[in-house]
Amino acid sequence: MRIELLNTFLEVSRTLHFRVAAENLFVTQSAVSARIKLLEEDLGVFLFDRSQKQLKMTPQGNRFVKPATELVFMWQKVKQEISLVDDKKSVLAIGSMMSIWDIALQEWLNKISKNMENVSFLTQTHHQLELKKGLINGVIDIAFTFDPLVADQLVTEKVTSVPLHLVTTEPDLSDKGQKINDFISVDYGESINLQYTKTYPNAAPAKHLISQPRVALDYILSNGGSAYLPRQLVTKHINSGLLFYVDSAPIFTREIFALYPEKTHKKDIIQTTLHYFPEIIYS
């Protein structure tokens, strides 16, 4: 099975349009159609329902998205590893929940790049259960989650804690009386959701639920509102007067955990990279 067939399938599954997929892949529409047909012949199933005007995925197509994504990522990992000129250089396949990238991993990758020239990395975003599966299957070398995962073949280490502050675009907002206006809920995991509900049992439902802290930040800067966000994302906006801390609101803390296979041959490299995490991020 050629990797270009998988990439084409994933693009068509995303756009549900052969012409748009062809434009995004810089190939002809007939090439996209031919690739999908070849893939369907290899698998012995139809991946898309072409009987209607609007292209739809079949149940088999929907089930194939995850394994196709894993196969493409594994191919990228293998390709990167064998293309290294320096035999002493290693590739780390890093997986994480979406919101953790904004909070900690971008700065961490910068530190690795500056201090560990022998490490090349390949990154991917997944939900927690998919990260666990990727670690066990060898697709991912190290993963980051908000909650520790229990598995005999995995090592789980707490790498940092992140204080989350309630910020708002309203200078005189107080959480007294639990009247938080236009609250945007950010996905930090179930633990923070429970803390917020316990602290504000009578608060109005969140106006929006946004998975990424940086996207939530951009939203409230453009539209107004309030959200719990890490200090490092909001400091410059606090200093410029665009955002304000709600001083009376409690500060929630979210822990970040690193997970990696217990018997991996990259264990020494992984443990070295983890030394570049600060114990507390912008308390």
C-alpha positions in Angstrom: 0.0 0.0 0.0 1.5 3.3 -1.1 1.6 6.1 1.5 0.3 8.6 -1.1 -3.0 6.6 -1.2 -3.4 7.1 2.6 -2.6 10.8 2.4 -5.1 11.2 -0.4 -7.8 9.3 1.6 -7.2 11.4 4.7 -7.5 14.6 2.7 -10.7 13.5 1.0 -12.1 12.4 4.3 -11.4 15.9 5.7 -12.8 17.9 2.8 -15.5 15.4 1.5 -14.8 16.8 -2.0 -12.5 15.3 -4.6 -11.9 18.6 -6.4 -11.0 20.5 -3.1 -8.8 17.6 -2.0 -7.0 17.6 -5.4 -6.3 21.3 -5.1 -4.9 20.9 -1.6 -2.7 18.0 -2.7 -1.6 19.8 -5.9 -2.8 17.0 -8.2 -5.6 16.5 -10.6 -9.1 15.4 -9.6 -8.7 12.3 -11.8 -5.6 11.4 -9.8 -7.4 11.7 -6.5 -10.3 9.5 -7.9 -7.8 6.9 -9.1 -5.9 6.8 -5.8 -9.1 6.3 -3.8 -10.2 3.6 -6.2 -6.9 1.8 -5.8 -7.1 2.0 -2.0 -10.6 0.7 -2.0 -9.5 -2.2 -4.2 -6.6 -3.0 -1.8 -8.9 -3.0 1.2 -11.8 -4.7 -0.5 -14.3 -2.1 0.7 -15.9 1.2 -0.4 -14.6 4.1 1.7 -16.9 6.7 0.2 -20.5 6.7 -0.9 -20.7 8.4 -4.3 -24.3 7.7 -5.0 -25.5 11.1 -3.7 -24.6 14.6 -4.9 -22.8 15.2 -1.6 -19.8 12.8 -1.1 -20.2 10.8 2.1 -18.0 8.4 4.0 -19.1 4.8 4.5 -18.9 3.2 7.9 -15.8 1.4 6.7 -14.3 4.7 5.7 -15.0 6.3 9.1 -13.3 3.3 10.8 -10.3 3.6 8.5 -9.5 7.2 9.5 -7.7 6.4 12.7 -5.5 3.5 11.4 -4.7 5.5 8.3 -3.6 8.4 10.4 -1.4 6.1 12.5 0.2 4.5 9.4 1.0 7.9 7.9 2.6 9.1 11.1 4.6 5.9 11.5 5.8 6.2 8.0 6.9 9.8 8.7 8.7 8.6 11.8 10.5 5.8 9.9 11.4 8.1 7.0 12.9 10.7 9.4 14.9 8.1 11.3 16.5 6.5 8.2 17.2 9.8 6.6 19.4 11.0 9.4 23.0 11.4 8.3 24.4 11.4 11.8 24.1 7.9 13.4 24.2 9.4 16.8 21.0 11.4 16.2 17.6 10.1 17.4 14.1 10.9 16.4 11.5 11.4 19.1 7.8 10.9 18.1 6.0 13.2 20.6 2.3 13.1 21.1 0.1 15.4 23.3 -3.3 16.6 24.0 -4.1 19.8 22.1 -4.2 22.3 24.9 -0.8 21.1 26.4 1.0 22.3 23.3 0.1 26.0 24.1 0.8 25.7 27.8 4.2 24.0 27.9 5.5 22.1 24.9 6.4 24.8 22.5 8.9 26.3 24.9 10.1 22.8 25.9 10.8 21.9 22.2 12.8 25.2 21.9 14.9 24.1 24.8 15.5 20.7 23.4 16.5 22.2 20.0 19.0 24.5 21.7 20.5 22.0 24.1 20.2 18.6 22.4 21.4 18.8 18.9 21.3 15.0 18.6 17.5 14.9 18.8 15.1 15.4 16.0 11.4 15.4 16.8 8.1 14.5 15.1 4.9 15.8 16.7 1.3 14.7 16.8 -1.9 15.7 18.6 -4.4 13.1 20.0 -6.9 12.5 22.8 -5.7 10.7 25.9 -6.8 7.2 25.0 -5.3 7.5 21.5 -2.0 8.6 23.0 -2.0 5.5 25.2 -2.6 3.3 22.3 0.1 5.0 20.3 2.6 4.5 23.1 1.8 0.8 23.4 1.9 0.3 19.6 5.2 2.0 19.3 3.9 4.8 17.1 4.7 7.5 19.8 7.8 7.6 21.9 6.6 10.0 24.6 3.2 11.5 25.3 1.8 14.3 27.5 -1.5 14.3 29.3 -3.3 16.1 32.1 -4.0 12.8 33.9 -1.7 9.9 34.7 -2.4 6.7 32.8 -2.1 3.3 34.4 -0.6 0.6 32.2 2.0 -2.0 33.1 4.2 -1.3 30.1 4.2 2.5 30.6 6.2 4.9 32.8 4.2 7.9 34.1 6.0 11.0 35.5 4.7 14.3 36.6 6.7 16.9 34.8 5.2 20.3 35.8 2.3 22.1 37.3 0.5 25.0 35.6 -1.5 27.6 37.6 -4.6 28.8 35.8 -5.9 32.3 36.4 -9.3 33.7 35.7 -8.9 36.7 33.4 -11.4 39.0 31.8 -11.8 41.9 29.4 -13.9 43.7 32.0 -11.7 45.8 34.4 -14.2 45.7 37.3 -15.4 42.1 37.1 -15.6 40.2 40.4 -16.5 36.6 40.9 -18.5 37.5 44.0 -22.1 36.5 43.5 -20.8 34.1 40.8 -21.8 36.5 38.0 -19.0 35.7 35.5 -20.1 37.1 32.2 -19.4 35.4 28.8 -17.3 32.7 30.4 -15.3 30.6 27.9 -14.6 27.1 29.1 -11.2 25.7 28.0 -10.5 22.0 27.9 -8.0 21.3 30.6 -9.5 17.9 31.4 -12.3 16.8 33.7 -10.5 17.7 36.9 -10.6 21.5 36.2 -14.2 21.3 35.0 -15.2 19.7 38.4 -13.3 22.4 40.3 -15.0 25.1 38.4 -18.5 23.6 38.9 -17.8 23.2 42.6 -16.5 26.8 43.0 -19.3 28.3 41.0 -22.4 26.0 41.4 -24.8 28.7 40.3 -22.8 30.2 37.5 -24.4 30.4 34.0 -23.3 27.7 31.5 -20.2 28.5 29.6 -20.8 30.5 26.4 -18.3 28.4 24.4 -16.1 25.4 25.0 -12.7 25.8 23.3 -10.0 23.1 23.3 -7.0 25.3 22.9 -6.0 28.0 25.5 -4.5 30.2 22.7 -7.6 30.1 20.7 -9.7 31.0 23.8 -7.3 33.9 24.4 -7.7 35.2 20.9 -11.5 34.9 21.1 -11.9 36.9 24.3 -9.5 39.6 23.1 -11.6 40.0 20.0 -15.1 39.5 21.5 -14.8 40.1 25.2 -15.4 37.6 28.0 -13.6 35.6 30.7 -11.6 32.4 30.8 -9.2 30.5 33.0 -5.8 30.7 31.2 -2.1 30.1 32.0 -0.2 33.2 33.1 2.4 32.9 30.4 -0.3 33.4 27.7 -1.9 36.5 29.2 1.0 38.5 30.9 1.6 40.9 28.0 -2.1 41.5 27.6 -2.5 42.2 31.3 0.4 44.6 31.1 -1.1 46.4 28.1 -4.5 46.7 29.8 -6.4 44.5 27.4 -7.0 41.8 30.1 -7.5 41.9 33.8 -7.0 39.3 36.6 -10.1 38.5 38.6 -8.3 38.8 41.9 -11.1 37.3 44.0 -11.2 34.2 41.9 -9.4 31.0 43.0 -6.3 29.9 41.1 -6.7 26.4 39.8 -3.6 24.2 39.2 -3.3 21.6 36.5 -0.5 19.0 36.5 1.1 17.7 33.3 2.3 14.1 33.0 4.8 12.5 30.6 4.3 8.9 29.6 6.7 6.6 27.7 7.3 2.9 27.3 9.1 1.3 30.1 11.4 -0.8 27.8 12.1 1.7 25.1 15.7 2.0 23.9 15.2 5.8 23.9 14.7 5.9 27.7 17.9 7.8 28.4 17.1 10.5 25.8 13.5 10.8 26.9 14.6 11.3 30.5 17.2 13.9 29.5 14.6 15.9 27.6 12.3 15.9 30.6 14.9 17.8 32.6 14.0 20.9 30.5 10.6 21.2 32.1 10.3 23.8 34.8 8.7 22.5 38.0 6.1 25.2 38.0 5.2 27.2 34.9 4.7 30.9 35.7 3.2 30.6 39.2 
